[in-house]
Amino acid sequence: MKPNRNAPVRLLVGIVAVWAGLQAGTARLHADPKPQIFTVDVAVNHATFAIIPSTGLVLSPEPLGPNRGTTFVVDGTVFPGGTLATGVAMGDPNQPGIGKWTCKGVFTSDLGTEDVGFNTTQLFMFDGDSDAIWTEGFEAGLGKIGVVTHRTILGGTGRFQGVSGEAIQEALGTNVTGTPNIRLTFKVLKH
């Protein structure tokens, strides 16, 4: 029987093919991770609302505000998703929840306009800042029911370290303090 001179070449080609298949599978795994989905409700606490009004131009004073450029910060309580009902005067941010929420933002339009908007950064703390997740995005229609906005997940700490993704925010109405209730559905990707 003659020795097969092509055997080493075939072996090398087979090894390369297996390696390429593993690399392609790994690339697909990293390119299309399955998001982890969870939902929380937030009752915003009016008693914590602090605002620094935008003064506008000296030569052209702005109307009573808040106006575009006004900054604010407000806190709230995080509850399990589905806890807060849709409607007016539903829920109480002074009740114990599963976490704390802080929102800082800036008005992107004047309060007197038809489509009042905000750009905000929201912090969700489940075990202080050692187990927290941050989002950012536009908000509109707070206090109304059913208005939906999309937020980006900036990152987090603890179990949320290295995350990205999207949070879908829905306006549920208002709570007993007269401020908004919101529901957020997180679609979290872990890197």
C-alpha positions in Angstrom: 0.0 0.0 0.0 1.3 3.4 -1.0 1.5 6.2 1.6 -1.1 8.9 1.1 0.9 12.1 0.6 -2.3 14.2 0.8 -3.2 13.0 4.3 -1.4 15.9 6.2 -3.0 18.4 3.9 -6.5 16.9 4.4 -6.0 16.9 8.1 -4.9 20.5 8.1 -7.9 21.5 5.9 -10.2 19.6 8.3 -8.7 21.4 11.4 -9.1 24.8 9.7 -12.7 24.0 8.7 -13.6 23.1 12.3 -11.8 26.2 13.7 -13.6 28.4 11.2 -17.0 26.9 12.1 -16.3 27.5 15.8 -15.3 31.1 15.1 -18.4 31.7 13.1 -20.6 30.2 15.9 -18.9 32.3 18.5 -19.3 35.5 16.3 -23.1 34.7 16.0 -23.3 34.1 19.7 -21.7 37.5 20.5 -23.6 39.3 17.7 -27.1 38.2 18.7 -27.3 37.7 22.5 -30.7 37.0 23.9 -31.9 40.0 26.1 -32.9 39.5 29.6 -36.3 41.2 30.1 -37.8 42.5 33.3 -40.3 45.2 34.2 -40.6 47.7 37.0 -43.1 50.4 38.0 -42.0 53.8 39.4 -44.1 56.2 41.6 -42.5 59.6 41.4 -42.5 61.5 44.7 -43.5 65.2 44.2 -42.1 66.1 47.7 -38.6 65.5 46.3 -38.9 67.6 43.2 -36.3 70.4 42.9 -36.0 72.7 40.0 -33.6 75.4 38.8 -35.4 77.5 36.3 -33.9 78.8 33.1 -33.7 82.6 33.2 -33.6 83.1 29.5 -32.0 86.0 27.8 -31.8 89.3 29.7 -32.9 91.2 26.6 -35.8 88.9 25.9 -37.2 87.5 29.2 -38.9 84.1 28.9 -42.5 83.6 30.0 -43.2 81.9 33.4 -41.7 78.5 33.2 -40.4 76.0 33.5 -38.8 76.8 30.1 -36.4 75.1 27.8 -33.1 74.6 29.6 -34.7 74.3 33.1 -33.0 71.6 35.1 -34.6 69.4 37.8 -34.1 66.4 40.0 -36.8 64.1 41.5 -36.9 60.8 43.4 -39.3 57.9 43.5 -39.9 54.4 44.6 -39.4 51.3 42.4 -42.1 48.5 42.6 -42.3 45.2 40.8 -43.8 45.5 37.3 -47.6 45.5 37.3 -47.9 46.9 40.9 -49.2 50.4 39.9 -52.6 50.6 38.2 -53.3 52.9 35.3 -55.2 56.1 36.1 -55.2 59.1 38.4 -54.1 59.1 42.1 -53.0 55.4 41.8 -50.2 54.3 44.1 -48.1 56.0 46.7 -44.3 56.6 46.4 -44.0 56.6 50.2 -44.9 52.9 50.4 -42.0 50.4 50.6 -40.8 49.1 47.2 -38.0 47.0 45.8 -35.7 50.0 45.1 -35.2 53.7 44.9 -35.2 55.8 41.7 -33.6 59.2 41.0 -34.2 61.2 37.9 -32.3 64.3 36.7 -33.2 66.1 33.6 -33.6 69.2 31.5 -36.7 70.6 29.8 -36.3 70.4 26.0 -39.3 72.8 25.5 -41.3 75.4 27.4 -44.0 74.2 29.8 -46.6 76.4 27.9 -46.1 74.5 24.7 -48.3 71.7 23.5 -45.6 69.0 23.5 -43.6 69.5 26.7 -40.5 67.3 26.7 -37.6 66.4 28.9 -34.3 64.7 28.4 -33.5 62.7 31.5 -31.0 60.3 33.1 -32.7 57.8 35.5 -31.0 55.8 38.2 -32.6 52.6 39.5 -31.0 51.4 42.8 -32.0 47.9 44.0 -29.3 47.6 46.7 -28.0 51.1 47.0 -25.6 52.1 44.2 -23.9 48.6 44.5 -26.7 47.1 42.4 -28.0 49.8 40.1 -28.8 50.5 36.4 -28.9 53.8 34.5 -30.9 54.9 31.5 -31.2 58.0 29.4 -33.7 59.3 26.9 -36.5 61.6 26.1 -39.8 61.7 27.9 -43.1 63.2 26.9 -46.7 63.0 28.1 -45.9 62.3 31.7 -49.0 62.2 33.8 -50.9 61.1 30.7 -51.8 57.5 30.1 -50.2 55.3 27.4 -47.5 57.6 26.1 -44.5 55.4 25.3 -40.8 56.5 24.9 -37.6 54.6 24.3 -34.5 54.9 26.6 -31.0 53.6 26.2 -29.4 51.6 29.0 -26.1 53.3 29.9 -24.7 50.6 32.2 -24.8 49.6 35.7 -23.1 48.2 38.8 -23.3 44.8 40.6 -25.6 42.4 38.7 -25.9 45.1 36.0 -22.2 45.6 35.4 -21.4 45.6 31.7 -25.0 45.8 30.5 -26.5 47.7 27.6 -29.8 47.6 25.8 -33.1 49.5 25.8 -35.9 50.4 28.2 -39.4 51.0 27.0 -41.1 53.6 29.3 -44.9 53.9 29.5 -46.8 56.6 31.2 -49.4 55.1 33.6 -51.0 58.3 34.9 -50.4 60.0 38.3 -50.1 58.9 41.9 -51.4 60.3 45.2 -48.8 63.0 45.2 -50.0 64.3 41.7 -46.8 63.3 40.0 -46.3 60.6 37.3 -46.3 56.8 37.6 -44.3 55.0 34.9 -43.6 51.5 33.8 -40.3 50.4 32.3 -39.6 47.2 30.5 -35.9 46.6 30.3 -34.3 44.6 27.5 -30.9 44.0 28.9 -27.9 42.7 27.0 -24.9 41.5 29.1 -21.4 41.8 27.6 
